[in-house]
Amino acid sequence: MLVTAPRAYCFGLARAGLVLKKCRSGGAWMAQLPNVARGRWATLRHILHVPAQLTLVQRAWSSGSSVESVQDRQRRLMARGLPKQQVIPGVKQIIVVASGKGGVGKSTTAVNLALGLAANNLVDWGNLDYLVIDLPPGTGDVQLSISQNVPISGAVIVSTPQDIALLDAQRAAEMFRKVNVPVLGIVQNMSVFQCPKCKYEIHIFGADGAIALATKLGLDVLGDIPLHLNIRETSDKGQPIVVSHPDSPEAKAYLRLTAEVMKRLPAPHG
């Protein structure tokens, strides 16, 4: 049996000889109560001066055969087989924009890619030629569920040239390949910063790291997007640069990306 308690009460629980563990979230503490029945909790709570609103949580601490391991659960779920993919009515093709790591500009890329498609008169809010899905960072349940439940035409991987981002981008690309989703290529985002005054260029996150990763994985580089103040400002204002400044060099970088994505997709049906 476990008790969750604010940090202020952890010392009282510790004095009782209980085992303390820091919770993963909420700043709470957990104390294992050995052989304490639910009916005796009120007495113990009074002795330890713990508030009445603290909750009891039943939990198995044993790793015995009665507790299903993570590996056993995965095997049981996989034994069911993959779900049958369902076509989304009115959508011809689905493009997912993914990254292994947060903070690499994935959402900004997804928005400007969608607007780049719209600029080619390919998208309206009725029937869609392309649906662009901005996935959360990582390679978890959301990515797997979407990959298994809807037919995806291709995945676009976004990464900065930074080593830590590239490691996660590689994991994302490998995950999509394992679930038979075509990886269209990698977008190298925030590739270079140019000083607005002297025009000096500096590679803040490293130079050409995503290009090297694409070569390693046998993928194409779909685009090279600079780190530019205009991209951030227009996004924050809700006026992405592809529509607010379509003739700017930054918007043209996104439009080149759009063209490269389109070249690698099968022609829409219907």
TADA-V711434 format. One record per residue. N is the residue number from 1. RES is the residue in one letter. PSI is psi in whole degrees, 0 to 359 (* if undefined). D_FIRST is the distance of its C-alpha to the first C-alpha in whole Angstrom. Layout:
[[N,RES,PSI,D_FIRST] [N,RES,PSI,D_FIRST]]
This chain:
[[1,M,142,0] [2,L,151,4] [3,V,133,7] [4,T,134,10] [5,A,146,13] [6,P,160,17] [7,R,328,18] [8,A,338,20] [9,Y,3,17] [10,C,327,16] [11,F,324,18] [12,G,321,17] [13,L,322,14] [14,A,322,15] [15,R,334,18] [16,A,2,15] [17,G,24,14] [18,L,158,11] [19,V,124,11] [20,L,141,12] [21,K,138,13] [22,K,129,15] [23,C,157,15] [24,R,336,18] [25,S,160,19] [26,G,358,19] [27,G,16,19] [28,A,167,16] [29,W,150,13] [30,M,137,10] [31,A,127,8] [32,Q,127,6] [33,L,100,5] [34,P,127,7] [35,N,34,8] [36,V,117,7] [37,A,157,8] [38,R,324,9] [39,G,342,12] [40,R,359,12] [41,W,324,10] [42,A,320,14] [43,T,315,15] [44,L,321,13] [45,R,321,14] [46,H,319,17] [47,I,321,17] [48,L,359,16] [49,H,44,18] [50,V,137,16] [51,P,152,17] [52,A,334,16] [53,Q,355,16] [54,L,142,13] [55,T,150,11] [56,L,136,7] [57,V,120,6] [58,Q,133,5] [59,R,140,6] [60,A,120,8] [61,W,345,9] [62,S,149,11] [63,S,27,15] [64,G,185,16] [65,S,341,19] [66,S,346,16] [67,V,124,15] [68,E,127,18] [69,S,164,19] [70,V,319,21] [71,Q,319,24] [72,D,320,24] [73,R,319,23] [74,Q,318,26] [75,R,320,28] [76,R,318,27] [77,L,320,28] [78,M,332,31] [79,A,338,33] [80,R,339,33] [81,G,163,36] [82,L,146,37] [83,P,155,37] [84,K,130,41] [85,Q,140,42] [86,Q,126,43] [87,V,136,46] [88,I,120,46] [89,P,135,49] [90,G,3,51] [91,V,122,50] [92,K,317,52] [93,Q,146,50] [94,I,128,47] [95,I,127,47] [96,V,138,43] [97,V,121,43] [98,A,163,40] [99,S,151,39] [100,G,336,37] [101,K,144,37] [102,G,161,36] [103,G,18,39] [104,V,5,42] [105,G,23,44] [106,K,314,43] [107,S,319,43] [108,T,320,46] [109,T,316,47] [110,A,317,46] [111,V,313,48] [112,N,331,51] [113,L,314,51] [114,A,318,51] [115,L,329,54] [116,G,321,56] [117,L,319,56] [118,A,326,56] [119,A,338,59] [120,N,14,61] [121,N,35,61] [122,L,350,58] [123,V,136,55] [124,D,184,55] [125,W,21,53] [126,G,242,54] [127,N,142,54] [128,L,133,53] [129,D,320,54] [130,Y,135,51] [131,L,120,48] [132,V,123,46] [133,I,122,42] [134,D,103,41] [135,L,152,38] [136,P,160,35] [137,P,156,35] [138,G,187,33] [139,T,47,33] [140,G,208,30] [141,D,323,29] [142,V,312,32] [143,Q,316,35] [144,L,318,34] [145,S,315,34] [146,I,318,37] [147,S,327,39] [148,Q,339,38] [149,N,339,38] [150,V,149,42] [151,P,116,45] [152,I,128,45] [153,S,331,48] [154,G,154,47] [155,A,137,45] [156,V,123,46] [157,I,126,44] [158,V,134,45] [159,S,151,44] [160,T,168,46] [161,P,1,48] [162,Q,142,45] [163,D,315,44] [164,I,324,40] [165,A,324,41] [166,L,324,43] [167,L,316,40] [168,D,325,38] [169,A,321,41] [170,Q,318,41] [171,R,320,38] [172,A,315,39] [173,A,317,42] [174,E,324,41] [175,M,314,38] [176,F,323,41] [177,R,323,43] [178,K,330,40] [179,V,18,40] [180,N,36,44] [181,V,123,44] [182,P,129,47] [183,V,113,47] [184,L,330,50] [185,G,189,50] [186,I,139,48] [187,V,123,49] [188,Q,104,50] [189,N,154,49] [190,M,44,50] [191,S,324,52] [192,V,145,54] [193,F,132,55] [194,Q,126,59] [195,C,127,60] [196,P,345,61] [197,K,306,64] [198,C,353,65] [199,K,12,64] [200,Y,138,62] [201,E,138,60] [202,I,139,56] [203,H,90,54] [204,I,320,51] [205,F,15,48] [206,G,164,50] [207,A,125,53] [208,D,26,53] [209,G,319,50] [210,A,329,49] [211,I,318,52] [212,A,320,52] [213,L,319,48] [214,A,318,50] [215,T,317,53] [216,K,320,50] [217,L,359,49] [218,G,35,52] [219,L,166,51] [220,D,153,54] [221,V,116,53] [222,L,332,54] [223,G,159,54] [224,D,105,54] [225,I,127,53] [226,P,163,54] [227,L,107,52] [228,H,141,54] [229,L,324,54] [230,N,324,55] [231,I,315,52] [232,R,314,50] [233,E,316,52] [234,T,325,53] [235,S,317,49] [236,D,330,48] [237,K,358,51] [238,G,22,50] [239,Q,72,53] [240,P,150,52] [241,I,333,55] [242,V,329,56] [243,V,330,57] [244,S,328,58] [245,H,66,60] [246,P,340,61] [247,D,2,64] [248,S,156,62] [249,P,327,61] [250,E,317,58] [251,A,320,58] [252,K,330,60] [253,A,319,57] [254,Y,325,55] [255,L,325,58] [256,R,320,59] [257,L,315,55] [258,T,316,55] [259,A,321,58] [260,E,322,57] [261,V,314,54] [262,M,324,56] [263,K,334,58] [264,R,2,55] [265,L,147,54] [266,P,155,56] [267,A,136,58] [268,P,143,57] [269,H,149,58] [270,G,*,59]]
